Amino acid sequence: MNLHKDLQEQIIALAVSGGDIVGFSTDIDEVVPTLLIFDVVNLDGPVQEELLESIEAEGIVIYEEI
């Protein structure tokens, strides 16, 4: 069993921009009934270039205000 791989499959990474990001992060941790771990990245703050490239290449937009 690969514990690192198993843990990665239990993490939902969300890259977020705009709005109350701290409140959003707190809400999903406290309100969403799941054993999964949410990793929220604030795109409005400093983000490593490598992470931004990964988000652009692999990320999926799940909500976008027009």
MARNU-438235 format. One line per 4 residues: number of its first residue (from 1); their letters; for each residue x, y, z of C-alpha. Coordinates in steps of 0.1 Angstrom, whole numbers, plus 5000, padded with zeros to 4 digits. Example, Ala and Ser with C-alpha at 12.3 -4.5 7.8 and 13.67 -1.06 7.14 Angstrom:
2
1	AS	5123,4955,5078  5137,4989,5071
END
This chain:
66
1	MNLH	5000,5000,5000  5013,5034,4990  5002,5057,5019  5014,5089,5001
5	KDLQ	4993,5080,4970  4963,5071,4991  4965,5104,5009  4968,5123,4976
9	EQII	4935,5107,4964  4917,5121,4995  4927,5157,4989  4905,5181,4968
13	ALAV	4926,5210,4957  4907,5242,4950  4923,5273,4934  4902,5303,4943
17	SGGD	4902,5339,4933  4880,5368,4945  4855,5370,4973  4859,5359,5009
21	IVGF	4884,5331,5004  4891,5326,5042  4854,5324,5049  4849,5300,5019
25	STDI	4877,5278,5032  4863,5278,5067  4828,5270,5054  4839,5240,5033
29	DEVV	4859,5226,5062  4830,5230,5087  4799,5225,5065  4808,5199,5039
33	PTLL	4802,5164,5054  4831,5144,5040  4863,5127,5052  4881,5143,5022
37	IFDV	4907,5171,5028  4902,5204,5011  4934,5223,5001  4924,5259,4991
41	VNLD	4949,5280,4972  4943,5318,4972  4952,5329,4937  4949,5365,4947
45	GPVQ	4980,5361,4969  5015,5351,4960  5016,5317,4943  5046,5298,4930
49	EELL	5049,5299,4892  5052,5261,4890  5018,5258,4908  5002,5283,4885
53	ESIE	5014,5264,4855  5001,5232,4869  4967,5248,4876  4965,5262,4840
57	AEGI	4975,5228,4825  4954,5204,4847  4928,5226,4864  4891,5225,4857
61	VIYE	4869,5256,4861  4839,5246,4883  4825,5281,4887  4832,5314,4869
65	EI	4813,5346,4874  4807,5364,4841
END
